[in-house]
Amino acid sequence: MIVDLPEKRYYGIGEVAKAFGVNTSLIRFWEKEFDALKPKKNAKGNRKFTPEDIKNLQFIYHLVKERGFTLEGAKTHLRENKKKTLANFEIIAKLERIKIELTKIKDQL
C-alpha cells in the first residue's frame, strides 16, 4: 500500500487514518496492541505520528490487511523477523512507487 502523505515532522491521527483508509479507532487499537507504535501526545492528549510511526503502521497494515495475519501472528512476526522483513517491505514499497511513476510516464507518451 502506498500512503500519500506530505513530508512533515508530525501527522495527526485523522490524517493517518484517511491516508490508510481506516477509522481512527483502528489506529488507536493498533497503538495499544503493537509496541512498535509509540506516537507522541501533546498537552491535550492528541496523538502526533512521526514518519517512523507511519512506516511501522504501513508494515502492520501490510501484515494484517494485505497478507491476512492475525494480530498475534503479526506481533510474533514483528518480534522475530522485524529487521529482515522490514527491509524486504521497504524494497517492495520503493519498487511499487517506481512502477507507479513508470506507468504515469507510459501514459503520457
C-alpha positions in Angstrom: 0.0 0.0 0.0 1.3 3.4 -1.0 0.5 6.1 1.6 0.3 9.6 0.2 1.2 11.9 3.0 3.1 15.2 2.6 6.6 15.5 4.1 6.0 16.7 7.7 7.6 16.1 11.1 4.3 15.1 12.7 0.9 13.8 11.4 -2.4 13.9 13.2 -4.4 10.7 13.7 -7.1 11.9 11.3 -4.6 12.4 8.5 -3.1 9.0 9.1 -6.4 7.2 9.2 -7.5 8.9 6.0 -4.2 8.0 4.3 -4.7 4.3 5.2 -8.4 4.3 4.5 -9.3 3.1 8.0 -11.1 4.5 11.1 -9.2 6.4 13.7 -10.3 3.8 16.2 -8.4 1.1 14.4 -5.2 3.2 14.6 -5.7 3.7 18.3 -6.4 -0.1 18.7 -3.2 -1.0 16.8 -1.3 1.5 19.0 -2.4 -0.4 22.1 -1.6 -3.8 20.5 1.7 -3.2 18.9 4.8 -2.0 20.8 6.3 -0.6 17.7 3.8 2.2 17.6 4.5 5.0 20.1 3.1 8.3 18.8 3.9 11.4 20.8 1.0 13.1 22.6 0.7 16.8 23.1 -0.7 18.6 26.2 -4.3 17.9 25.0 -3.6 14.2 24.5 -3.7 14.4 20.7 -1.6 11.8 19.0 1.2 13.0 16.7 2.7 10.4 14.5 6.3 10.6 13.2 7.4 9.4 9.8 8.9 6.3 11.6 5.4 5.6 13.1 4.0 5.8 9.6 6.5 3.2 8.4 5.6 0.9 11.2 1.9 1.5 10.5 2.4 0.6 6.9 4.2 -2.6 7.8 1.4 -3.5 10.3 -1.3 -2.7 7.7 0.6 -4.9 5.2 0.8 -7.8 7.6 -2.8 -7.6 8.9 -4.8 -6.3 6.0 -2.9 -7.4 2.9 -1.3 -10.7 4.0 -4.1 -11.7 6.3 -2.0 -12.2 9.5 -3.9 -12.4 12.8 -2.9 -9.8 15.4 -0.9 -12.4 17.4 0.7 -13.6 14.2 1.7 -10.1 13.2 3.1 -9.4 16.7 5.2 -12.6 16.6 6.4 -11.8 13.1 7.4 -8.3 14.1 9.3 -9.6 17.1 11.1 -12.4 15.4 11.8 -11.2 11.8 11.5 -7.4 12.1 14.8 -6.3 10.5 14.7 -8.8 7.6 11.1 -8.4 6.8 11.1 -4.7 7.2 14.0 -4.4 4.8 12.1 -6.5 2.3 8.9 -4.5 2.8 10.8 -1.2 2.2 12.3 -2.6 -1.0 8.8 -3.7 -2.2 7.3 -0.3 -1.4 10.1 1.5 -3.4 9.5 -0.8 -6.3 5.8 -0.1 -6.2 6.4 3.7 -6.2 8.8 3.2 -9.2 6.1 1.2 -11.0 3.5 3.9 -10.5 5.9 6.6 -11.8 6.8 4.5 -14.9 3.1 3.9 -15.6 2.5 7.6 -15.4 5.3 8.2 -17.9 4.0 5.5 -20.2 0.5 7.1 -20.2 2.0 10.4 -21.1 3.7 9.0 -24.2 
